[in-house]
């Protein structure tokens, strides 16, 4: 055992332990976020789980630096380079160049029933079919088009292409004839970045520049704006079974350089699972098998949008208008579920046009994939993959790749999720199962003093074949890797009971949770509580304030009027052990030696002192705070603080030498007001009245001393006797009166 441990134990043993233990409670995502995750994740609901098993198919040593798209046909994976015009193929464990369609880069891939399609950019940009030997066949190109960003299948072998820099969408027949069905205004967009076709035949497109989501009727070439997002780029679109539309944005200006996300700091329960299931990806990059997909707790196979020839759609008349969403013509920045915080978003546009924000983090949303009741999001600039429930209630970062961007997601035939990255370029598999082992290590927890460790308690769900263990270590320096920290304790199983913390006393503590699984399920740990106890520390009194009041209630101090015979004593105190405190109040006249007690065993840090029980003068109050309510007899500690001088003045001012003389219809009055304890604050007079008082300034124009001379004239007096009264008020609301009688002749 290291020498520091013996010293720490000796110090702790010499101090009386506090009765009230301290505790750390970790229940929200933000509480866990500063820890270290190894094959584990924490959700926005504050739940720690095993991450998904990851297998690298093509690392950065063999993959292109930018993998722009992936597609899956049977068990063969195709990936394209966003920095060259090369398409690669992964079959088994080999990555080899497969095709080089015309262009300088390949922006998108699409797996169809009749082959692999590629959309390219640069010189020769267009759509090319790649045969089984890797030979490209031109389907469509246009000299005015520099980029084909997305491809969607249409009826009878037709295609739709999202292009730039003219902001156009083309309908392309199987024969290669093309027709522009949408042209963006130059002020609105330069590129159509994303495109998807609904079962009804309507197209939905996302733009750059202004972040628009468009609904396009390819038969009538009419269009309208469904959403004008706060972000500049709409990079991903996804339909659900109810016809709702998920929209992902990728405004680089709204993402942090490292993609670091602010975690949730609330624990607000879990929503019931009533959200619709996503239906298709922005670019259908795989032909999925009918199996149980990853991230679904119930069997809910992903349904790609079917290829439906026009003959099977009831031979729709080309002039007939396709069905549209029942909503206003233009919806601009809807206010429903107002986006909060910074970053990019995933919006959900309902059939009625209302919009909800289900995801917002300081990342760029580059790809979306619907799997079961969840969305998978490939993001930049941290190269993370998120799983988000479709109601937006739960968000979990399920993979942190060694790259800047996750550019593409696709579902393989065996339930794995295929992901592609850029900067560093790679392709990997996110397995349908969980990692078999993972750890979570919390940040160094600071007890502020040498502490004795108590117990660890958490809520845990452990399906069959899973488990969780706890280990702890402690130290007296903030850096856990310092050599003076203790070794990790032996791993102890975590269950529903309290687990003793078998670690030497110290100021800092770390706990480490190890999760294990067979790969089919994951244990879930949440609401962690760590109990500890430090030696008893004395309370502290930060401030004592004393306010005069005319009423004997603390809440009335500022509103009361009249003679202020009460003093409201307010105490600001705290205890490092969070012990309950009691208070004692004593007073003495300034210059005196002994203290006189006026209150003891106060439970609240305030007191109303009736100063009519003492004479006028200047006093001090001594406040003693004790932690005796929380500690055994003889072990309590105290703190003492003396107030600023407190003036007690309950005597009314005196009006001296007050006289008045009648001159014609006026009364000329004068006098002096004095107070023995405080200054005069106001002088008033009244003629033959108890209510109509008139303010008077003293002779020098300001009430600023305890003695003030005054003169005034009472005018327009009727002939006969009159009663001239004067009242003077001091700082503490004490009032002195005087009166004389004058007679005005006819």
N, C-alpha and C positions, 0 to 999 in steps of 0.2 A: 504494500500500500504506500502511496506517495506521501511525503512528509507533510504537504499542505493539508491533507485530510485530517491528520492528527491535530494540527493547529486549529483547523476550523471546528472540529468537534469540541476541543477544549474551550474555545470562545463561546460556542453555543451553550455548552453545559454550564458556563459561569453566569449566563443571563437567564433571568426568570422567563419561562416561555409564556407567550401570550395565550389567553384562553380562546379568543376568536381566531380561527385559522384563516389564512388567505387562500385564494383559489384563482386559477386561470380557467376560463371557459372558452372553448373554441367550438363554435357552432355554425358560423357563416363562412362563405368562400374566402372573404378577406382575412379571416383569422388564420387560415391554413396557407394562404398564398405565398407568404414569405419563406416557407419551408422548402425543402428539397424533395423533388419527385423523381423516382426511378421506377419506370414501368407502372406508375400509378398516376391517377388524375383526381382532381377535385371538381365537383360540379358547382353550378351557381346555387344549388340548394345546400352546399356545405357538406357533401358526402364524398368520402375518400374511397376509391375503388381501384381495382387493377385496370391498367390500360389494355388496349388490344395488342395482340401479338403482331410484330412487324417483321417482315422478311424483305430484304433488299434484293430485287431482281437484277437491277443494273445500276451500279454505283456511279459516282461522278468521274471515276477513272475511265469508264467506257461510254457512258451516255453523253449526249451533246450538252453543252452548258445551259441551254434553254430547251426544255421539253415543253412544247406548246400544246400538244393534244395526245390523247390515247384512244384506241378503239380495240374492241375484242371481238374476234370471230372464232367460234368454237373455243379452243384452248390456246389460240395464238393471240399474242398481244402486239399491237402495232403502236409505235410512237413516232411523233414528228418533231423535227428540229425547228425552233423558232428563230434560229440564227443561220440556217442554211436550208436548201431545198431537198433534204434527205429524209426519207421515211425508213425507220428501223423496224425490225421484227424480232420478237422474243418468242422462241419456240423451245420449250424445255428450259435449259439453262444458258442458251447461247443468244447473245445480242449481235445481230449482223445488219449492215445496211441492206435495205430491201428494194427501194425505189427512189428515183430522183425526178419527180415531175417538174415541168418548167416553172420558173419563178426563182426568187432569191430566198424565200422562206416558206414554210408550210404552217398556216395559221390554224387549220382545223381538219379533223378527220371524222368520217361518218361511216359506221358499219351498217350496210343495208342487206336485204335478202339477195341482192344480185351483185354484191361485191363491195370493196372498200373504196370510198370516195375521199378525195383530198381537196381542200381549198387553199390556194397559194396566194402569195403576195409578191410584189415587185414585177420585174419584166416577165411577161408571160403569165401574169396572174389569171387564174380561172379555176374551174372545177375539172378534176381529172379522176377517171376510174382506173384503179390499179388492179391488174389481173393477178392470177396466182403465181405468175413468174416474176412479178414486180415491174411489168411493163406498163407505163402510163398511157391512157387513152384520153384524148381531149374530149370533154363533153360540152364545155362552153367557156369562152373567154371573150374579153372585150378590151380594145386598146385604151378605152377611157377608164377602165377599172384597174386600180392598183392593189386592192386587197379584197379577198373573200374571207370575211371574218367568221361566218357561220353558215351552215347548210341545214335545211329542213326538208324532209320528204313530203311530196305532194301525191295526189291521186294518179294512178295509171303510169307510174314510173317517172312522174314529173318531179322537179326540185324547186326549191326557193333558195335564193342566195342573198345574204346580208353583206353589203359591200361598202367600200370607201375609195377615195375620199369625197365622193359626191353624195354620200348619204342616201344610197338607193337600195331598194329591194327588187330583185328580179324574179319573175316566174319563168322557169325553163322547162320546156317540153322534153319528152324522151328523145325527140329528134334533134335536140340542141337549139331549137328556136327559142329566143328569149324576149320577154316583154317586161318593161319597167312598170311595176305596179305601185311603187311609192317613191317619191322624190322629196327629200327633206329640204326645207328652206335653209339657205346658207347661214342664216342667223341662229338656226336651231341645232344643227348637227352637221358634222363632216363624215362621220362613220356610223354605220349600223353595226353595233358590236355583238348583239345577241339576237337570236331568232328562235321561235318555237311555234309549232302548228297545233291547234286544238282539234279534238275529234270532230267538231262542227265544221272545220275547214277555215276558221279565222286564224290569222297570224298575229303573233305578239312580238314586238321588236323593241330592243333597248338601244339608246343612242349615247354618243359622247357629247361633249360640250355643255349641254344643258340637262342631261340626265332624264330624258323622257322615256316613258313606256307608251308605245303606240299599239293600237288595235287596227289591223289592216284587213279589209275585205278584198281578197284577190280577184273576185269576180267583177266587182263594181269599181275596183281601184280606189275605193273611198277609205278614209282613215280618220282616226280621232285620238286624242291624247287621254290616256287613262290616269297617268301620274306624271307630275313634274316634281322630281325628287330634289331634295336639298343638295344632293351630291351630283357631280358633273358626269359620271359615267355609270351606265347600267350594263354590267358585265355578264350577268347570269339570270336566266329565267327558268321557272319550273312550275308545271301545272299539277293540281291535285285532282282527286276523283270527283270533287264537287264543282269543278270548273274554276276554282280560285287560282290565283296566280302569285307565286313567290318571286320576289324581285331582289337581286343582290347587286350592291353598288361597289365601285372600286375607285373612288376619288382619292388619288395619291396624296393630295394636300390634307386629307382628313385622317391619315394613318400615321402612327408613330414610326420612326425609323426602324425600331426593333420589333414593332407590332405588339409591344407590351400592353396588356389590357388591364383596366381597372377592375378588380374583382368585386363581386357583390358583397356588401357588408351587412346584409339583413338576413334574418331567418324567419320567413313568413309563411311557412307551410308549403304544401304541394298541391297543384291544381289537378282535378280529375282529368283523365285522358279522353277528351271529347273532340279534339281537333281532327280535321280531315287528313287523309293519307296522301302524300305526294305521288304524282302519277308518272312524270317523265322528266328527263334531264333537259337542259338547254340544248345540247347537241347529243342525240341518242348514240352514245359511244360504245354501247355493247348490246348484244342480244342475250338477255339474262336467261338463266335456267329457272324452271319452276321449282324453286326450293325455298327453304326458310332463310331469309336474309339476315345479315348481321344487324345488330342493334334493335331487333324486334323481340319483345317478350312473348308475343303471340304469333302464330303462323299467319303471315300476311305478305305473300309474295309480291314483289314489285311488278307492276303491270306497265310495260312500255306501250306507247301509243300505237295502235294497230295500223298497218298499211291497208287502207280501204279504197279500192278502185271506185270510180264514179258509178259503175254499174251496180255496186253493192250499196251505194248511198241513195238508191232510188232514182237514178238517172236525173239528177238535179238539172233544171234548165239553167244554162250559163247566165241568163239575164236575171235569174231569181236572186234576191238578196239573201246572203247568209244570215243566220241568227246573230243577234248582237246582245251585249250585256244591257240589262235594264237599268241604265244610269244616265246622269246628265251628259251632255255632249263633251264637255271638258271638265276634268277634275284637276285642279291645280293646287298642289301642296295641301292635301286634305288634313284637317285638324284632328281627326279621330286618332286617339292614342298618340299624342304629340311626341315626336322623337326627343329623347333626353340625352345629354352628354355629347361628347365628341366622337368622331369616328364614322365608319361606314355602316350600312344597315342591311338587313333583310326585311323587306316589307311584304305584307300579305294583302293582296287586293281581293276583296270579296266580290261576289257576283253583283251585289247592289252598289258596288263602287267604293264602299268605305274601306279605309286602309288601316292596318295595324302594323306596328313595329315589333317584330319578334326577336330581333337580334341587333345589337349595336355595340361595337367594340372599335378601338383605334387600329383596325386592320383593313386591308382591301379584300373584298370577297371576290375571288377569281373563278371559283367553280362551285357548283351545287349538285348534290345527288340525293334523291329521295330513297330511303331504305326503311321499310316498315313505317313506324309512326314518327320517324326522325328525319331531319335534314342533316347531311354531312356537308360541311363547308370547307373548301380549300382556300387558304388565306395567305396574304403577305402583310407585312414585311418580315414577320417572324417565322414563316414557313410552318404554320400550325394547321392542324385539322380539328375542327370543332364538330361536336354532335349537339344538335338543338332540337328539342321537342317542337312539334309544329305549332303548338300554342305559345311558344316562346317562354314557357315557365322554367325550363331547365336547360342550362348551357354547360357543356363540359369540353375542355380541351383534351382530345383523346390521343393526339400524336403531336410531337414536336420534332420536325425533321431537321436535318443538318443542311438547310437551304433557306433561301430568302422568300421564295414563293411556292405554294402548292397550286400548280396551274390547271390540273385536270384530275377528275375523279371518274371512275367507271366501275361497274360491278361485273366481276368475273363469273364464269359458269359454276363455280363451286362455292359461291357465297362470299368469297373474299372481296375486299374493296381494293381496287388498283388505284394508286395515286402517282402523279408525276410532278416533278419539281423543276425549278429554274434557279440558277445562281446559288447553289450547285445543282446541275441537272442530274436527275436520277429517276428510277421507276421502282416502286415497291408495292408490297401486298400488306394490307391491313386485314389480318385474319378475322374469320367469323368468330373465333374463340378469343379467350383472354390470355394475357401473359401468365405463365405459371408461377412467377415470383415477382414481387415488387415491394418497394419500401417507400415510406414517407418519413422524413425527419424534420421535426419542427425547428424553427429558429430558436436561438438561445433565449430562454425565458428568464427575466430578471426579477428576483424577489426583493431587490434593493438592500437587503441585509443577509447575513448568514442565516440559512433556513434549514429546518429539519423537514424532510420530505415525507408526505403522508401517503396518499393513495391516488390511483388513476382509475377513472370510471368513464365509460363511453357506452353509447348505444351501438349495437353491432348486429348485423344480419349475416349469418353464415350458412349459405346453402350447402347441401351435401357435397363433400369433396373439397371444401374451402376451409380456410382457417386464418387466424390473425394472432400475432404475438407482440409483446411490448418489451422494449429494452430502454434503459435510461442511463444517463451519465451527468456529472455535475462538475462545476469548477468555480473559481473565484475571479476569472478574467472573462471579458465579453467574447473573446474569440474561441469558439469551441475546439479548434484544432491545436490550441496551445498544449504543450506537453504536460502542463500541470493539471489538466483535467483528468478526472478518473476514467478508467476503462468502462466500456459499455457493460451493463449488467447482463446476466443471463436472460435469454428470451423467455418470457412468461406468457402463457395463453391468455388471450383476452376473452372474457365472457360477459355475462350480465352482472357479475359481482365486482366489488372493489378489488383492485390489484395493488398490493403493497409496492411502494417504490423502494427498491433495494439499492439505493445509491447514497454515498456519503453526504453529510451536510455540506452546504455551500451556498453561494449567492445565486449562481446560474444553473439552469437545468435544461436538458434536452430530452425529449422522448422520441423513440423510433418505433414505427409500426411496420411490421412485416406482414404482407398479405400473400397467401398461397392459394393455388387453384389447380384443378386438373385441366383447366382451359375451357370448360363448358359453362362455368358461372364464376361470379366474383363475390367475395365478401364485401360488405359495405360498413364503414365505420363513420359515425357522426356524433356530434355533441360530446366532445371530449371535455372532461373536467379533471384538473390536477389540483390536489389539496396539499398545502404546505403550511408551515408555522415558523414564524421568526420569534426571536426573543421579544419580550414586552418592551415597547418603546414609549417614551413619555409623549403625551399629547402636546400640541402647540396651539397657542392663542395668537392669531395673526392681527387682530384688531379688537378694540373696545370703543364703541361710540355711545354718546349720551345725548339725547335730544329732549328739549323741553316740550311739554304738551299740556293742554288744558283739560284733557280727558285721560282717564286711567286705562287706555287701551293702546297697544303699540300701533295698530292699524289706523288710529285716529290722530296720530302725532302731527301729521302735516295738514290736517283739515280743521282741527279744533281751534276755537277762539275763546278769549277770556283769560283769566289769570292762570298762568302756566305753573301750577304747583306740582306737577308730575315730571319725572325724568324717565324717559324710555331708554333702558340700557340694552344694547344689542352687542352680542359676542360672536366673533368669527373665529371658530376653533375647529381643529381636525385632529384625528388620531392616526398615526402611521399604520397601526394594526387594524384600523377601521372599528375600534372598540366604541361602544356607547359611552358617552361622557355625562357627568353630573357637574354642577357648578355651585360655587359658594361666592357670595358677594359681601364685602365689608366696606366701611367708610371711615374716614377721619377728617377732621378739620385741618386745613393746611397749617403745617407747623407743629401739629400734635404728634405724639409718639405712638400711642396704642390704636389698634383697629377695632371697630365695633361691627359685629356681624348683623346684617339685616336680612339675609336669605341663605339657605343651604339646601343641598340635595335637589337643586333645580334640574329638571329633565330637559327643558328647552333652553336654547341659548339667548333668552331675552327675559327682561324683568322690568316691572313698572314700580318705580320708587316714589312714594308719596313724601315729598319734602316738607310737608306741614308738621312732620314729627321732629324736625330739627330746626334750629334757628337760622336766620339769614347768615350768609357767609360763603366762603370758598372751600370746597371739599375735594377729596380724591376718593375714587373707588378702587378697590383691589379685587380682581376676579381670579378665582382659582378653579381650574378645570381638572377633573380627576377621571381616570379610566376605571374607577372602582366598580361600576356596574358590571364590568366584563372580566374582572380579575378577582382571585381569592383574597380574603382579608390579609392585610400585611404586605401584599405584593403590588398594590396599585401605585401608579405614578401620577405626578401632577405637573401642571404648568401654571404660572402666575403672570398676570399683567396688570399694571396700574394705569388707570385712565388719565386723560388730560384733566386739568382743574375744572371742577363743576361749580358754577355759581348758583347759589340758592338765594332767591330774592322774592319773598312772598309779601313784602311790605309795600303799600301804595305810596306813590310820590306825594309830596306835600306842596301845597300852593301857598306861598308866603307873600305877605304885603300886597294882597290883591285889593284893589280899590277901583272905583268908577265914579265919574263926574258927568252930570248932564249938561250939555251945552246946546241950547236950542233943541233941535230934534235928534241930537246925537248923544250917545254915551261913550265917553273916552275912558278906556280901562287899561290897567297895567298891573304887572305882578312878576313874581319869580316862582319857578317850579324847581324843586330839588328832589333827588332820590338818593337814598343811602346805599343802595346796592348795585344799581345799574344806570344806564343813561336814559334820558327822556327821548321818546321816539315820536310823540305827537302831542299837539295842543289844540283843543277845540273850545268854542263858546256857543252858548245858546241864550236866547232872549225869551223869557216867559214860556219855555218849552222843555220837554224831556226827550224829544225826538229829533228836532231839527238842529243839528250841531254843525257849526261852520269851522273849517280848519284855519289855524293861525300859524304863521311862521314866527320863530323866535326873533329877537332883535338882530342877531347876526345872520339870519337867513337860513340856518341849518340846525337841526336837532342832532347834536353830536357829543353832548356832555351830560353829566348828571345834574347840572344846574343851568337853567335857561331863563333869561328875561324875555318878557313879551309885552306887547301893547297891541290894542286893536280898537276900532271904532264900530259901534253898532248904530246904524243909520236908520232914518225914517221911522222914528219912534213916535207913537201917538202921545198926546198930553196925558199925564198921570204917572203913577208908580209902575216900575218895571223891575223884574228879577233878572239880573245878569249872572249867569253861571259859567264856570270854566271847568274843564276836565283835562287832566294830563295823564298820559300813559307811558309806562316804562317798557323796557325790552321784554319783560316776562308777562306782559298783559295786565299788570297791576294798575289800577286807576285811582287817582286822587281827585277830589272835587272841592270847589270853593264857590261861594256866591255872595253877591252884594245887591242892595236895592238902591235904585236911583229914581228920582221923580222929575218928569219933564213938565215944565210949566206951559200954560196955555199961551 
